[in-house]
Amino acid sequence: MLTKYKSAWLFTGVLLFFIIAFLIGLMLTENLPIFDSLYMTIISILGIGYGDYIPNSNAGKIVAMILIPITLGLSSYLLTYVASILIEGNLSNKWERKKMNNQIDKMENHYIICGYERVGEQVLKEFLSHQYHIVVIDTDESVASRIPEGVPYIIDDAKQNHVLEKAGIERAKGLIATTSDDSLNLFITLTAKGLNSEVEVIARAEVSETEDKLKRAGADHVVNPSDLGGRRMALSLIKPVSMHYIDSIIHAENRSFQMEDFRVGDQLNANKISELKLREKFDLTLLGLKRDDGEFLNNPDANETLQSTDVLILFGEKEHIDVFTSQNK
């Protein structure tokens, strides 16, 4: 703050110095009390005197002739500088807001993060690492300084219809309610599903009793960070090597490796897993398979027949995953 307005502070200090010099000079040359000297100093600098008090001595007139041009010039510059900061700042904010609104209006299949606390910040970081388009919503204006440049944000209440509409909820692929207030996450979930029943909603729950309410409100998935954190801490002691391996996948310590959800589709329908040659041709590992009815097959058999609605959970280098997905779209 001080660095940004260094010139304004510098000129303010210089102006105060000359004002004090003017005041002391009038006190000494005109034999006036401090209040009368201050009064004469102010009306002299503002150029509205002299109608009542005037310098009577030659010394007082010399002080006035020297200091009035200096202080008048400094005060004029300072007022102009402050006015320009206010005007330019206001115009800059309006231009930036309009730019972000235009950016949001062009988005499709993007994600909306409601709440930019510590959890929301980590969610945004992960999304950006995968180069997804994001809109952040929060009620606290101070979070704007922490949001990475280029990420559009809205400072408003996410449980209001017009705010989610402004964030493009009708065109969004997913919404994550990450606030620390379970009741607020509940309202956000209800509002989002009411505006777009197809949007996928992930909601944060701080209290386990709220999880069922969030699911009934329409949340597709509910995450309790406290439960997950507690289990992870315990398992890190009980099974340290296994947890380190899982962390290397989840937290992407090696960014060249990642997990990927791949929907089978019509092209691979009725194929056996062995026919995909995931290991031989693409050097990929099949961690699991999800059926359309929600059933998970962990480490599925190579002779398992695929269905078009199946989702494969793949693990491997990003380049290899990209090759596989591009060849089997």
Sequence and secondary structure as in RCSB ss.txt:
>XXXX:A:sequence
MLTKYKSAWLFTGVLLFFIIAFLIGLMLTENLPIFDSLYMTIISILGIGYGDYIPNSNAGKIVAMILIPITLGLS
SYLLTYVASILIEGNLSNKWERKKMNNQIDKMENHYIICGYERVGEQVLKEFLSHQYHIVVIDTDESVASRIPEG
VPYIIDDAKQNHVLEKAGIERAKGLIATTSDDSLNLFITLTAKGLNSEVEVIARAEVSETEDKLKRAGADHVVNP
SDLGGRRMALSLIKPVSMHYIDSIIHAENRSFQMEDFRVGDQLNANKISELKLREKFDLTLLGLKRDDGEFLNNP
DANETLQSTDVLILFGEKEHIDVFTSQNK
>XXXX:A:secstr
 TTTTHHHHHHHHHHHHHHHHHHHHHHHHH   HHHHHHHHHHHHTT   SS    SHHHHHHHHHHHHHHHHHH
HHHHHHHHHHHHHHHHHHHHHHHHHHHHHHT  S EEEE  SHHHHHHHHHHHHTT  EEEEES GGGGGTS TT
  EEES TTSHHHHHHTTTTT SEEEE  S HHHHHHHHHHHHHH TTSEEEEE SSHHHHHHHHHHT SEEE H
HHHHHHHHHHHHHSHHHHHHHHHHHTTSSTTEEEEEEE TTTTTT BHHHH HHHHH  EEEEEE TTS EEES 
 TT B  TT EEEEEEEHHHHHHHHHHT 
